């Protein structure tokens, strides 16, 4: 885990990140405070990049990929920041030696094996007691099929990734079925008398198809944040992308948060990863507490409505109380609170950021990362933010400058 931030006004963008990285093993995890997360994307132009979440892509360190891209880019420039992001993505897609078919299949095999092992335990753990063996087997198949169907229905609701809009179930079946089938046999057929039928195998292939074409990355992702100036841009901008993996030579990615400074937008502050402390600074209230306010308000209104219905014997009045839309009232409450926070907290904060010098921007960014670290250290939660805070300032005239670097 990590905490990173981009703060922009008309003069510059500052990017800051902590140095904590979590390395997970089979049965434990350890946090190191030595990771580099901010890099120059070009030696010749005012562009920087931050990585967060996973430090590797298909087993290759992102630091290595970024430096290879920088070498490949040379002194080439683009008119807009978005073009750098698109070019970086094209670089990832074109360099197949990062993601050979063998690596992709091994990645698929590893993920589906762990997922199927978990599925087996969930289904087996919910079987009825004291059933005969043949009845238990019937129940196992039934619950397994139901679980898979529910997962497919949920995944179908997810957004389809842009790079998979023309990818079909048949394409995926050709690439993945034998691997998935082998994992099914190794995991399920080890159970006495269990032999997974072909229809359930087909359902599992369909489930993984919808997983890979959807934008549900299930914590298997890296965030890449691009910040700086395109050649034709006089104000800074920030854009981000979430990248998961490659499957059947297709890159799984989706666009993330971003913002652009203009004459209508003088300042912006965008946190990533562990955002709660920075969101509290921006909004004036902790996101978790804000959520509690909303849910409590809704719950109290529902209870009040029920009490009113119970207290009256008038059928017409009961019906009027029944017709009261509590969800609509809650939405109105959320809108009012959002407007109040905007007027009293968000707008004044952004107005101040708009007039800060480059040095003040960097101090603010560093302080907010440090506050996140302090919050983690002072509470019982895992200290997943820590180590030295790296800070870079990017301006149109001076380019990429390290304000603080470990």
C-alpha positions, 0 to 999 in steps of 0.5 A: 500500500502507499499514499501518493498525491498530485497538486496543481496550479497554473505555475506547476504540478508537484508530485509526492509519494511515500516509500513504503512497499508491502511484500507478501509471502505465502503466509506473511507479509513485510513492509519495506520503506525503500521503494522509488515511486516517482520517476522522470518520464522524459529527460528532455521534457517536463513530464513525470510519472508515479507508480502505486500499488503493485511494483511489477507488471507480469513479473517485470519491475515497473522501474525497469519498464519506465527507464526502458521507455524513457530510453526509447522515447529519447527527445521525442515530445507530444503536444498533450500530456494524454499523448504521453500516456497513450504512447506509454500504453502502446509501448507496453502493447508492442514490447511482447518480450515483457509478456510472452504467450508462455508468461500469459498462460502461466499467469492465467494458470496461477490465478485460476488455480488459486481462485478454483481452490478458494471456490472449492473450499467455499462450496465444500464448507457450505454442504449439509451435514449427515447426508448420504454420500450420493446426496452430498455429491448432488448437493456439491454440484448444485451449490457449485453451479449456483455459485458460478452462475451468481459470479457470472451474473455479477461480472456481466454487470461490470464495464467491458474494457476498451481493449476487449470490446471485440474479444469473444468467448470463443477467442478466450476458450481457444486460449484458456480452456485447456489450462482451466480444465487442467486446474479443475481436474487437479483441484476438484477431482482430488475429492473422492468420487467428484468428476466435474461435468462438462457443463460446469467446466464450460460455465467456469470458462465463461466465468473467467472470460467475463472476469478478464474482459471486465474492469474488475481487477480484484486488487491485481493492478498498478496505478500509473500517474502521469503529470506535467506539460505537453509541448503545446500546453501552458498549464499542467495536467495530470492523468492516470491509468490502472493496469492489470495484466496481459491475457491473449496478447491484450493489455487489461487497463482502464483510465483513472482520475485526472484533471487539467488546469485552465483559466476556468480551473485554477487549482486541483489536488488529487490523492491516490491509493490511501486517500482518507487523510487527504480527503479529510483535508480537502472535504473537511470530514473523514470519508468513513465518518461522512458515510456513517452520517449518511447511512445513519440519517437514512436509517433514522428516517426509515425508523421514523417513517415506520413509527408514524405508520404504526401510530396511525389507524387512518388507512389514507394517512398510512398510505401517505406515510408509505408513499414517502420516498426516504431514498429521495430525502437521503439524496437531497441530504447528500446534495445539501451536505456536498454543497455545504462542504464545497462552499465552506471547505473545498473552494476555499482550499482550492483558492488558496492552492491556486496562489501558492508558489512552487515551493509551497505546493511541494511543502503541502504535498509532503505534509499531506503524505506525512500526515497519512503516515502519522495517522497510520502510526497513531492508530491500530491499523497496519503502518502501510505508509511510511519511509522518506517522502519523495517530492518533485516539482514540474514547471513549464520553464524549469522542467522536472526538479527534485525538491526532496529525494531519498 
